[in-house]
Amino acid sequence: MFLALMALFTTQASAIGAVDGKVVSVRVDGNGRGMVVFDKNLGGTPPECVSIHYKKALAFDAKTDGGKAVLAFALSAKATGSRVVAYGIGQCGIYGGSVVETWNYGQLL
């Protein structure tokens, strides 16, 4: 049983997209949903829910405090041309549970 649980956590942990690059664009929809688009595809192992059209993006919800922080982070990175490292959570929850991986955390370099 322990091995089965470890396999589950290992699989879940490895299904996370990550990127080291620059912000190309920041999208914000009228309902507060948004995405940060990078200059390269997310590496690692993005979850299967990610659409082929959004392999360079991570999503956020600007109606939350965390989403507002992501928006400010992304706009700052875009304005300064700074390199960022960002990670997803391994799930697509912002746009109806499909399409684009949800932002977990990032670092401005």
C-alpha positions as CSV (number, residue, x, y, z in Angstrom):
1,M,0.0,0.0,0.0
2,F,2.8,2.4,0.9
3,L,4.4,1.8,-2.6
4,A,1.1,2.6,-4.3
5,L,0.8,5.9,-2.4
6,M,4.4,6.8,-3.2
7,A,3.7,6.1,-6.9
8,L,0.6,8.3,-6.8
9,F,2.5,11.2,-5.2
10,T,5.5,10.8,-7.5
11,T,3.3,10.8,-10.6
12,Q,1.4,13.9,-9.4
13,A,4.7,15.7,-8.5
14,S,6.2,15.0,-11.9
15,A,3.1,16.4,-13.8
16,I,4.1,20.0,-13.4
17,G,5.1,22.5,-16.1
18,A,8.0,24.8,-15.6
19,V,9.6,27.6,-17.6
20,D,12.7,29.7,-17.5
21,G,12.3,32.5,-20.0
22,K,10.7,35.9,-20.7
23,V,7.1,37.0,-20.6
24,V,5.8,37.7,-24.1
25,S,2.3,38.7,-23.2
26,V,-0.2,39.0,-20.4
27,R,-3.9,38.3,-21.1
28,V,-6.7,39.3,-18.7
29,D,-10.3,38.6,-19.5
30,G,-13.3,40.5,-18.3
31,N,-14.1,37.9,-15.7
32,G,-10.7,38.2,-14.1
33,R,-9.2,35.1,-15.6
34,G,-5.8,35.5,-17.2
35,M,-2.7,33.9,-18.5
36,V,1.0,34.7,-18.8
37,V,2.5,33.7,-22.1
38,F,6.3,32.9,-22.2
39,D,8.8,32.9,-25.0
40,K,9.2,29.1,-24.8
41,N,7.1,26.0,-24.1
42,L,6.8,24.9,-20.5
43,G,9.3,22.2,-19.7
44,G,9.0,19.5,-17.2
45,T,5.9,17.4,-17.6
46,P,2.9,19.7,-18.0
47,P,-0.5,18.0,-17.2
48,E,-2.4,16.3,-20.0
49,C,-5.2,18.9,-19.6
50,V,-3.0,21.5,-21.4
51,S,-4.2,22.4,-24.9
52,I,-1.5,22.4,-27.7
53,H,-2.3,26.1,-28.2
54,Y,-1.3,27.0,-24.6
55,K,1.9,25.1,-24.1
56,K,3.7,28.4,-23.4
57,A,1.2,29.8,-20.8
58,L,0.2,29.6,-17.2
59,A,-3.2,30.8,-15.9
60,F,-4.2,32.9,-12.9
61,D,-7.4,34.4,-11.4
62,A,-7.0,38.1,-10.9
63,K,-10.1,38.1,-8.6
64,T,-8.0,36.5,-5.9
65,D,-5.1,38.1,-3.9
66,G,-2.7,35.5,-5.3
67,G,-3.9,36.2,-8.9
68,K,-3.4,39.9,-8.4
69,A,0.1,39.2,-7.3
70,V,0.8,37.1,-10.3
71,L,-0.6,39.8,-12.6
72,A,1.7,42.4,-11.0
73,F,4.6,40.0,-11.2
74,A,4.0,39.3,-14.9
75,L,3.5,42.9,-15.9
76,S,6.7,43.8,-14.1
77,A,8.6,41.1,-15.9
78,K,7.1,42.1,-19.2
79,A,7.9,45.8,-18.7
80,T,11.5,45.2,-17.7
81,G,12.2,42.3,-20.1
82,S,13.4,40.3,-17.1
83,R,13.9,36.6,-17.2
84,V,11.6,34.6,-14.9
85,V,11.3,31.1,-13.6
86,A,7.7,29.9,-13.1
87,Y,6.0,26.7,-12.2
88,G,2.4,25.4,-12.6
89,I,0.5,23.3,-10.1
90,G,0.0,20.3,-12.4
91,Q,-3.7,21.0,-13.0
92,C,-5.8,23.1,-15.2
93,G,-8.4,24.9,-13.0
94,I,-8.8,28.5,-14.2
95,Y,-10.3,28.0,-17.6
96,G,-13.0,25.3,-16.8
97,G,-10.5,22.6,-15.8
98,S,-8.9,22.4,-19.2
99,V,-6.8,24.3,-21.7
100,V,-4.0,25.9,-19.6
101,E,-2.1,24.9,-16.5
102,T,-2.6,27.0,-13.3
103,W,0.2,29.2,-12.0
104,N,1.8,28.0,-8.8
105,Y,4.8,30.2,-8.2
106,G,7.5,32.2,-9.9
107,Q,10.7,34.1,-9.4
108,L,12.0,37.2,-11.2
109,L,15.6,36.8,-12.1
